[in-house]
Amino acid sequence: MCCREHDHCPHYIEKGECKQGICNKSSFTRSHCDCDANFRRCLQNVNSETANTIGAIFFNVVQVICFKQRNPCSEFQSSERVDENAVEHDKCGIEFAVVERYEPSRTFCCSTRGEVLEIYFNRMLKKLHLL
């Protein structure tokens, strides 16, 4: 559910593509920072072993780079002649940013064997500084 939603992010830059003054020279598609933030929140809300593992790998190991609108616009950028059909936030260009680290939303209790394994796995990730 979280991954599918993130895969359908409407704002992205394909590998090798350039948009609004930046080029994605990575091997991966770059998503808008809002989409990555929504993905992090979704994984934290699910808060399962799988969701926390995906979150730790995606945000802490891979250390995904997203893009966002430059803020604030410089005087030069905001006065540039742009297509009158351009969206207002597109006039200032975009920049790459590093996403925040992933933190699970709660600690786990251990009433079942699966939850005990989940605690063990999360402790291992923390020792490796992945959570």
N, C-alpha and C positions, 0 to 999 in steps of 0.2 A: 504494500500500500504506500509506504513512504518513498520507496525507490521508484515506483511507477509515477507518482506525483512529481518527483524531482526530474525524472526523465522527460516529463512533458512541460518543463519550464519554458515559458514562451520567449524568454530573453537569454540568448546564448551566443557564443562565438565559436564556430567550428575550428578545428585545428587548421592552421595555415590561413585563416580568414582574418581580414582587417576590418574594423568598424570604428568610426568616430575617432580616428587618430591612434588607435592601438592595434597591434597585430598579435594574434595568438600563435606563437611559435612552438607551443607545447604539442605533445602527441595526443592530448585529450581536449575535448570540448570544454570551454569555460562557461559557467553559468553565472547569472546575475547573483550578487551577494544576498539579495532578498530570497531567492530560491534556495540557496544553501542554508540560510538561517531557518527557513521553513522546514527544510529537510532535517536539520539538527533538532528542532523542536518536536517534530513528528517522531523521530527515533527516541527522544527522551520521554515522550508521552507513552510510547509503546513500552519502553523500559524492560525489555526482555533480554536474555543472553544474546540472542541473535542481533537485536537492534543495537545493543551496546557494543558488540563486536564490530558491526558495520560502522557505527559512529566513530569508534576508536581508530579503526583502520583508515576510513575516509578523511577524517578531520585531523587526527593526531599523527598517523604514520605517513600517509600520502601528503598531508598538509596542503590541501586543495587551495588553489588560487581562484578567486572569483573576480568579478568586475562590478564597478558601481559608478554612478555619475560623479564627476568632479564637483566638489563643493568647497567653497563658493566659486562661482565663475570669475575668471579674471575680467577686468574691464575690456580687454582686447577680445576675449572669446565671446562675451555677451553682445558686443557690438558688431561682430562679424556678420556679413550678409549670408543668410541661410535660406534654404527653400522655405517658402511660406507655408508649405504643407508639413514641415517638420514638427515633431512633437516638442513642446516647450523644453522638457528636460534633456532632449537630444542636442540642444544648441551649445551646451557647455562641454561636450565630450565625455569620455569615460576613462577610468583608470583601473589597473589591477589592484587587488588587495588580498591579504592573507586572511583566511577565515579563522574564527575563534576555535580553540581546542574544544573537544567533546568531553562533557562531564555527564555521567548518568544522573537522572533526576532524583534518585533515592537510593538508600542502601537496602540490601535484601535481607529478609529474615530466612530462616532455614527450617521450615516445617516439612519440607519434602526433600528427597534425595536430589532431585533436579535443582532445587534452590541452593542446596549445599554446593553442588558443582558450579552453579552460577557464581556464588560467592568466591569460591576458589579461583575460578577463571578471572573474575574481575580483580581480585587481589594480585594475580599474576600480571595482568595488564598494567595495574598501578605500579608494581615493582619495576616493570619495564618502561615506565613513564609513558605509557600509551593511553592511559585514562587519567 
